Amino acid sequence: MRLNELLAQEEHARDEMLRFAVESIEDCAAKAEHLRWLLNEGDSGLEDADWNLLLQSFVNSTPVAAGAFS
C-alpha cells in the first residue's frame, strides 16, 4: 500500500472518531482522552472552525455531518 493511501485511511479514521456522537460516559471519556492526546501533540489537524462541531459531538445525540472535519 502506498504512503498516500495509508495517510488517507488515517485521516478517514480520525474524522470518523471525531464525528462520533458519544452515547455513554465511557465513550465520552475515551473521546476526551484522545482529544487531550491530540492537543498535547500540538497538531490536531483541525481548523479552528471544526472545534465547534467537534465539541457539539459530545452533547448532540446524532453524529456530525460527514466531511465536517475534512
C-alpha positions in Angstrom: 0.0 0.0 0.0 1.3 3.4 -0.9 2.0 6.0 1.8 -0.6 8.4 0.5 -3.3 5.7 0.7 -2.3 5.0 4.3 -2.5 8.7 5.1 -5.9 8.9 3.6 -7.1 5.9 5.7 -5.7 7.5 8.8 -7.5 10.8 8.1 -10.7 9.0 7.4 -10.4 7.1 10.7 -9.7 10.3 12.6 -12.7 12.0 11.0 -15.0 9.1 11.9 -13.8 9.2 15.6 -14.3 13.0 15.8 -17.8 12.9 14.3 -18.9 10.0 16.5 -21.6 11.2 18.9 -20.9 9.9 22.4 -23.6 7.7 23.9 -22.1 6.8 27.2 -19.8 8.1 29.8 -17.2 5.6 28.6 -17.5 7.0 25.0 -17.1 10.5 26.4 -14.0 9.5 28.4 -12.4 7.7 25.5 -13.0 10.6 23.1 -11.8 13.2 25.6 -8.6 11.2 26.2 -7.9 11.1 22.5 -8.6 14.8 22.1 -6.2 15.5 25.0 -3.5 13.5 23.2 -4.1 15.5 20.0 -3.8 18.7 21.9 -0.7 17.6 23.7 0.9 16.7 20.4 0.3 20.3 19.3 -1.1 19.5 15.9 -4.6 18.2 15.9 -5.0 18.7 12.2 -8.3 20.6 12.8 -9.2 24.0 11.7 -10.5 26.5 14.3 -14.0 26.3 12.8 -14.0 22.5 13.2 -13.6 22.7 17.0 -17.2 23.9 17.5 -18.6 20.9 15.5 -16.3 18.6 17.4 -17.5 19.9 20.8 -21.1 19.5 19.7 -20.5 15.8 19.1 -20.2 15.5 22.9 -23.7 16.8 23.5 -25.7 16.0 20.3 -27.3 12.6 20.1 -26.8 12.5 16.3 -23.4 12.3 14.6 -22.0 15.4 13.0 -22.4 15.6 9.2 -19.9 13.6 7.2 -17.0 15.6 5.9 -17.2 18.2 8.6 -13.6 17.7 9.6 -12.1 17.3 6.1 
